[in-house]
Amino acid sequence: MGRRLRIIASSIVLFCGAAQAAALEPVAPQQTIPIGDALCDAEPGDGVVLDENQQRRCQAFRQSRIEETRRRNRERVRQVIEDNRQRREREASLPPPPPPPVTVETFMDAGSLSYGDVVVTDRGPRVFIGKPMEAATPEDFVAIDSPRSPHRARATQFDGAFPERRPARPPAPRQQRQP
């Protein structure tokens, strides 16, 4: 096993030494590389020396890339604005969602109900007949005219108390005064 480690260690030294020797080689000052992405994207530490003409070309190349990016961004912003406008129009054209139904379950979690409290649900007024310290159940709510209701003696039908529609009564005829 010791021999294997020595072979691996010597291989590493050999590879690292070759990489260091390549990095120490001097770069020719007048390298002619075609203008483009590779030359203009080179980092300053890469050893690439650009003359004044190449620097102007790279600056123009970079400026054109910046302008192209700005143009694409403006197009993207316009597209997002248009998509948002269309989405708002679609949402505005939809009818509003119906309100959630009001059921006795809505009032069961209130915790402040006491015997005889009247709550109005989609099915009409209901009276709470449960015990105040116990959890309410749907059976603890009865119709106002139910025999178990404490308000049954005073329960009368009136418009608006129940969801069913009753025909409207015609207005009483007016009598005109005779002088």
Secondary structure, DSSP 8 states (H G I E B T S, - for coil): -HHHHHHHHHHHHHHHHHHHHHHHS---TT----SSHHHHT--GGG-----HHHHHHHHHHHHHHHHHHHHHHHHHHHHHHHHHHHHHHHHHHS---------HHHHHT-----TT-EEEETTEEEEE-S-TTS---GGGEEETTSTT-TTGGG----TTSSSS---------------
